Amino acid sequence: MDPAIMEKQALSMMDVKDHIKKITSRDKELNYRANKTKEYIEVFCNSTKKAHTELIKELSELDIARLKDIHILKIADILPKTIDELKIVLQGYTVSLNNENLKKIVTVVKKY
């Protein structure tokens, strides 16, 4: 029996960190991939859950039409501080934003 994908949902690093904590409390030992994920999250996920949630909420409230949840989560994970950094983060997606929207996003991210 092949596993089937029931639902696709984007997860932020903070969500992955929470899931890893649940798995760690449930299982005595993590497998290799989970251990590598945990190490990565510990290094690169520096913000608090509250600040992360507030940032996602603020970015969502900007009401930028082309900006989807997956883009917002990636921005919240990477925290680009300049327009050039933001462009690099969004380069992997088929999304194009004008400079005004890029400035709005960077202004919000700089608070965190």
Z-matrix of the N, CA and C atoms (Angstrom, degrees):
N
C 1 1.455
C 2 1.529 1 109.30
N 3 1.306 2 115.95 1 124.94
C 4 1.458 3 121.64 2 178.67
C 5 1.518 4 109.51 3 -87.96
N 6 1.325 5 116.76 4 136.59
C 7 1.469 6 118.42 5 176.64
C 8 1.534 7 110.18 6 -67.38
N 9 1.299 8 116.07 7 142.65
C 10 1.463 9 121.43 8 179.67
C 11 1.523 10 109.58 9 -110.57
N 12 1.310 11 115.43 10 145.42
C 13 1.458 12 120.57 11 176.74
C 14 1.520 13 107.46 12 -81.69
N 15 1.310 14 115.40 13 118.21
C 16 1.459 15 121.07 14 -178.33
C 17 1.521 16 111.45 15 -86.01
N 18 1.338 17 115.00 16 -38.73
C 19 1.459 18 119.80 17 -174.91
C 20 1.518 19 108.67 18 -157.12
N 21 1.315 20 116.02 19 140.03
C 22 1.458 21 121.06 20 174.20
C 23 1.509 22 108.07 21 -103.01
N 24 1.319 23 115.77 22 126.27
C 25 1.455 24 120.40 23 -179.26
C 26 1.521 25 108.37 24 -141.66
N 27 1.316 26 116.00 25 131.26
C 28 1.457 27 120.78 26 177.90
C 29 1.525 28 109.40 27 -74.74
N 30 1.332 29 115.58 28 138.55
C 31 1.461 30 121.35 29 177.92
C 32 1.518 31 108.97 30 -120.70
N 33 1.299 32 115.51 31 139.43
C 34 1.457 33 119.54 32 173.79
C 35 1.525 34 108.57 33 -85.11
N 36 1.313 35 116.21 34 168.18
C 37 1.462 36 119.32 35 177.83
C 38 1.521 37 111.04 36 -62.28
N 39 1.323 38 117.31 37 -32.34
C 40 1.461 39 120.95 38 178.07
C 41 1.529 40 110.37 39 -65.00
N 42 1.324 41 117.41 40 -39.66
C 43 1.465 42 121.45 41 176.81
C 44 1.530 43 110.73 42 -64.76
N 45 1.315 44 116.08 43 -43.04
C 46 1.467 45 120.62 44 178.46
C 47 1.526 46 109.59 45 -62.72
N 48 1.322 47 116.42 46 -40.15
C 49 1.466 48 120.71 47 178.57
C 50 1.535 49 110.55 48 -60.31
N 51 1.334 50 117.11 49 -42.41
C 52 1.461 51 121.31 50 177.42
C 53 1.524 52 111.41 51 -64.06
N 54 1.328 53 116.74 52 -42.64
C 55 1.461 54 120.56 53 179.30
C 56 1.537 55 111.19 54 -64.38
N 57 1.323 56 116.56 55 -40.33
C 58 1.473 57 120.47 56 178.10
C 59 1.529 58 110.19 57 -63.02
N 60 1.339 59 117.73 58 -39.38
C 61 1.468 60 120.56 59 177.51
C 62 1.526 61 110.96 60 -62.18
N 63 1.338 62 116.91 61 -41.91
C 64 1.465 63 121.05 62 178.71
C 65 1.531 64 110.77 63 -63.61
N 66 1.320 65 115.94 64 -42.73
C 67 1.461 66 120.21 65 179.88
C 68 1.519 67 110.36 66 -65.94
N 69 1.329 68 116.96 67 -39.81
C 70 1.454 69 121.48 68 179.50
C 71 1.524 70 110.90 69 -63.77
N 72 1.321 71 117.68 70 -40.51
C 73 1.457 72 120.03 71 179.26
C 74 1.535 73 111.72 72 -71.76
N 75 1.333 74 116.35 73 -28.42
C 76 1.466 75 120.79 74 -179.42
C 77 1.523 76 111.96 75 -80.72
N 78 1.330 77 116.84 76 -44.89
C 79 1.466 78 122.11 77 -176.95
C 80 1.517 79 110.15 78 -101.90
N 81 1.298 80 115.47 79 150.65
C 82 1.461 81 119.46 80 178.28
C 83 1.520 82 111.11 81 -72.32
N 84 1.325 83 115.56 82 -37.43
C 85 1.458 84 120.46 83 -174.48
C 86 1.522 85 110.25 84 -137.61
N 87 1.323 86 116.18 85 138.56
C 88 1.463 87 120.97 86 177.80
C 89 1.521 88 110.04 87 -85.43
N 90 1.335 89 116.36 88 150.21
C 91 1.462 90 119.30 89 175.48
C 92 1.527 91 109.23 90 -76.59
N 93 1.321 92 115.73 91 176.91
C 94 1.462 93 120.86 92 -175.03
C 95 1.527 94 112.27 93 -58.51
N 96 1.319 95 116.88 94 -48.06
C 97 1.460 96 120.78 95 -177.14
C 98 1.526 97 111.51 96 -65.18
N 99 1.318 98 117.03 97 -40.92
C 100 1.465 99 120.89 98 178.96
C 101 1.527 100 110.50 99 -65.93
N 102 1.333 101 117.01 100 -37.97
C 103 1.467 102 120.44 101 177.13
C 104 1.523 103 111.42 102 -63.45
N 105 1.321 104 116.62 103 -43.74
C 106 1.474 105 120.45 104 178.84
C 107 1.530 106 110.54 105 -64.13
N 108 1.324 107 116.07 106 -39.37
C 109 1.468 108 120.49 107 177.82
C 110 1.518 109 110.30 108 -64.03
N 111 1.317 110 116.37 109 -43.65
C 112 1.471 111 121.07 110 179.12
C 113 1.527 112 110.99 111 -60.98
N 114 1.325 113 116.93 112 -44.09
C 115 1.465 114 120.87 113 178.51
C 116 1.526 115 110.71 114 -60.78
N 117 1.312 116 117.17 115 -45.05
C 118 1.466 117 122.23 116 -179.63
C 119 1.530 118 110.33 117 -62.07
N 120 1.317 119 116.77 118 -46.91
C 121 1.465 120 122.04 119 -178.81
C 122 1.524 121 110.77 120 -61.96
N 123 1.328 122 116.91 121 -40.87
C 124 1.466 123 120.19 122 -179.98
C 125 1.527 124 111.82 123 -63.31
N 126 1.325 125 116.77 124 -32.80
C 127 1.463 126 120.73 125 -179.44
C 128 1.527 127 111.53 126 -79.38
N 129 1.338 128 117.79 127 -44.42
C 130 1.456 129 121.16 128 -168.82
C 131 1.521 130 115.61 129 -103.06
N 132 1.301 131 119.23 130 -9.75
C 133 1.464 132 121.18 131 -179.69
C 134 1.529 133 108.35 132 -104.07
N 135 1.323 134 116.00 133 91.61
C 136 1.459 135 121.34 134 -171.52
C 137 1.522 136 114.42 135 -101.64
N 138 1.309 137 118.53 136 -16.67
C 139 1.461 138 119.76 137 -174.69
C 140 1.528 139 111.40 138 -83.53
N 141 1.309 140 115.10 139 167.19
C 142 1.458 141 120.29 140 177.50
C 143 1.521 142 109.64 141 -85.98
N 144 1.303 143 116.33 142 160.97
C 145 1.468 144 121.14 143 179.73
C 146 1.529 145 110.70 144 -60.74
N 147 1.338 146 116.02 145 -41.32
C 148 1.466 147 120.63 146 -178.50
C 149 1.536 148 111.33 147 -63.99
N 150 1.324 149 116.75 148 -47.51
C 151 1.470 150 120.75 149 -179.79
C 152 1.525 151 110.78 150 -64.05
N 153 1.318 152 116.51 151 -39.99
C 154 1.467 153 121.43 152 179.34
C 155 1.527 154 110.76 153 -62.64
N 156 1.324 155 116.43 154 -45.07
C 157 1.466 156 121.52 155 179.60
C 158 1.523 157 111.09 156 -64.55
N 159 1.337 158 117.01 157 -41.46
C 160 1.466 159 120.97 158 179.23
C 161 1.534 160 110.92 159 -64.34
N 162 1.327 161 116.27 160 -40.85
C 163 1.466 162 120.25 161 179.13
C 164 1.525 163 110.70 162 -63.26
N 165 1.320 164 117.01 163 -45.09
C 166 1.469 165 120.62 164 178.66
C 167 1.523 166 110.13 165 -60.91
N 168 1.321 167 116.42 166 -41.28
C 169 1.466 168 120.51 167 179.56
C 170 1.533 169 110.42 168 -63.56
N 171 1.335 170 116.53 169 -45.82
C 172 1.470 171 120.09 170 -179.67
C 173 1.528 172 111.98 171 -63.84
N 174 1.333 173 116.49 172 -40.87
C 175 1.460 174 119.35 173 178.61
C 176 1.525 175 110.94 174 -65.71
N 177 1.316 176 117.09 175 -36.90
C 178 1.459 177 120.83 176 177.99
C 179 1.525 178 111.27 177 -66.77
N 180 1.323 179 116.51 178 -35.47
C 181 1.464 180 121.53 179 -178.40
C 182 1.525 181 112.99 180 -72.90
N 183 1.329 182 117.62 181 -11.14
C 184 1.464 183 120.05 182 176.96
C 185 1.526 184 111.10 183 -67.77
N 186 1.299 185 117.16 184 -19.00
C 187 1.470 186 123.58 185 178.94
C 188 1.526 187 112.77 186 52.02
N 189 1.314 188 115.51 187 50.64
C 190 1.457 189 120.70 188 174.45
C 191 1.520 190 106.51 189 -87.93
N 192 1.321 191 116.27 190 118.10
C 193 1.462 192 122.25 191 -169.42
C 194 1.530 193 113.58 192 -57.16
N 195 1.297 194 117.99 193 -43.20
C 196 1.466 195 121.06 194 -174.87
C 197 1.524 196 113.22 195 -82.20
N 198 1.315 197 117.90 196 -10.80
C 199 1.454 198 121.96 197 -176.14
C 200 1.530 199 109.87 198 -85.04
N 201 1.312 200 117.02 199 112.70
C 202 1.463 201 123.43 200 -178.36
C 203 1.526 202 110.19 201 -95.20
N 204 1.329 203 115.59 202 171.60
C 205 1.469 204 121.01 203 -179.76
C 206 1.526 205 112.33 204 -57.14
N 207 1.314 206 116.49 205 -41.12
C 208 1.462 207 119.72 206 -178.88
C 209 1.528 208 111.12 207 -62.31
N 210 1.327 209 117.46 208 -36.76
C 211 1.464 210 121.23 209 178.17
C 212 1.521 211 110.44 210 -68.99
N 213 1.327 212 116.16 211 -42.40
C 214 1.470 213 121.05 212 -179.83
C 215 1.520 214 110.50 213 -62.07
N 216 1.331 215 117.08 214 -43.39
C 217 1.463 216 120.36 215 179.48
C 218 1.526 217 111.26 216 -64.70
N 219 1.318 218 116.76 217 -40.80
C 220 1.469 219 119.60 218 178.76
C 221 1.526 220 110.89 219 -64.65
N 222 1.324 221 117.13 220 -41.03
C 223 1.469 222 121.04 221 177.39
C 224 1.529 223 109.94 222 -62.91
N 225 1.330 224 117.21 223 -42.25
C 226 1.460 225 121.19 224 179.71
C 227 1.525 226 111.52 225 -66.87
N 228 1.325 227 117.99 226 -30.64
C 229 1.469 228 121.35 227 178.50
C 230 1.527 229 111.86 228 -74.43
N 231 1.326 230 116.46 229 -43.15
C 232 1.466 231 121.43 230 -173.24
C 233 1.528 232 112.40 231 -86.46
N 234 1.323 233 117.83 232 -31.75
C 235 1.473 234 124.29 233 -178.51
C 236 1.537 235 112.64 234 55.18
N 237 1.329 236 117.57 235 62.65
C 238 1.468 237 119.51 236 177.94
C 239 1.527 238 111.00 237 -68.90
N 240 1.321 239 116.73 238 132.53
C 241 1.466 240 121.61 239 -175.89
C 242 1.523 241 113.90 240 -97.49
N 243 1.331 242 117.23 241 -13.00
C 244 1.465 243 120.74 242 179.16
C 245 1.533 244 109.15 243 -128.47
N 246 1.317 245 115.22 244 165.42
C 247 1.463 246 119.98 245 178.51
C 248 1.523 247 110.37 246 -64.61
N 249 1.337 248 117.05 247 -38.39
C 250 1.465 249 120.17 248 178.72
C 251 1.528 250 111.29 249 -63.06
N 252 1.331 251 117.51 250 -42.02
C 253 1.461 252 120.89 251 177.57
C 254 1.529 253 110.43 252 -64.11
N 255 1.322 254 116.94 253 -39.71
C 256 1.463 255 121.33 254 178.63
C 257 1.526 256 110.94 255 -63.91
N 258 1.320 257 116.24 256 -41.48
C 259 1.466 258 119.96 257 177.78
C 260 1.527 259 110.73 258 -61.39
N 261 1.319 260 116.71 259 -39.24
C 262 1.467 261 121.08 260 178.83
C 263 1.529 262 110.56 261 -64.89
N 264 1.328 263 116.56 262 -42.24
C 265 1.467 264 120.68 263 179.09
C 266 1.526 265 110.72 264 -62.09
N 267 1.318 266 116.88 265 -41.19
C 268 1.462 267 121.28 266 -176.42
C 269 1.530 268 113.56 267 -85.73
N 270 1.320 269 117.05 268 -3.65
C 271 1.451 270 121.39 269 -178.15
C 272 1.524 271 112.69 270 -60.49
N 273 1.306 272 117.71 271 -32.18
C 274 1.457 273 121.76 272 -177.67
C 275 1.514 274 114.01 273 -75.22
N 276 1.301 275 117.61 274 -5.67
C 277 1.461 276 121.99 275 -177.82
C 278 1.527 277 109.74 276 -115.47
N 279 1.314 278 115.12 277 157.90
C 280 1.464 279 119.38 278 177.07
C 281 1.523 280 108.81 279 -90.37
N 282 1.311 281 114.97 280 68.69
C 283 1.462 282 121.46 281 178.95
C 284 1.524 283 107.57 282 -134.67
N 285 1.317 284 115.65 283 134.86
C 286 1.461 285 119.45 284 176.34
C 287 1.525 286 108.02 285 -127.12
N 288 1.307 287 114.05 286 127.56
C 289 1.460 288 120.60 287 -178.65
C 290 1.516 289 109.06 288 -120.27
N 291 1.333 290 116.18 289 147.42
C 292 1.460 291 119.13 290 177.73
C 293 1.533 292 109.76 291 -78.32
N 294 1.319 293 116.33 292 167.62
C 295 1.471 294 120.78 293 -175.87
C 296 1.524 295 112.55 294 -62.27
N 297 1.307 296 117.45 295 -33.30
C 298 1.464 297 120.86 296 179.04
C 299 1.535 298 110.66 297 -61.55
N 300 1.330 299 116.22 298 -46.17
C 301 1.460 300 120.07 299 179.02
C 302 1.526 301 111.91 300 -67.59
N 303 1.325 302 116.15 301 -38.02
C 304 1.467 303 119.86 302 176.85
C 305 1.526 304 110.83 303 -60.99
N 306 1.329 305 116.56 304 -41.94
C 307 1.464 306 121.09 305 178.54
C 308 1.524 307 111.51 306 -63.59
N 309 1.337 308 116.41 307 -40.96
C 310 1.467 309 120.20 308 177.77
C 311 1.527 310 111.40 309 -60.20
N 312 1.318 311 115.62 310 -44.58
C 313 1.459 312 120.38 311 -179.05
C 314 1.531 313 110.82 312 -63.78
N 315 1.317 314 117.05 313 -47.20
C 316 1.460 315 121.51 314 -179.13
C 317 1.530 316 110.63 315 -62.51
N 318 1.323 317 117.33 316 -38.91
C 319 1.460 318 121.42 317 178.64
C 320 1.537 319 110.92 318 -61.09
N 321 1.315 320 116.13 319 -42.01
C 322 1.467 321 120.17 320 178.74
C 323 1.524 322 110.44 321 -68.08
N 324 1.325 323 117.47 322 -44.11
C 325 1.468 324 121.53 323 -176.70
C 326 1.527 325 111.14 324 -65.47
N 327 1.323 326 117.62 325 -35.04
C 328 1.474 327 120.84 326 -178.51
C 329 1.527 328 112.91 327 -61.38
N 330 1.334 329 117.06 328 -23.77
C 331 1.464 330 120.01 329 177.88
C 332 1.521 331 112.05 330 -66.51
N 333 1.316 332 116.17 331 -22.61
C 334 1.453 333 120.95 332 -175.95
C 335 1.503 334 110.92 333 -108.58
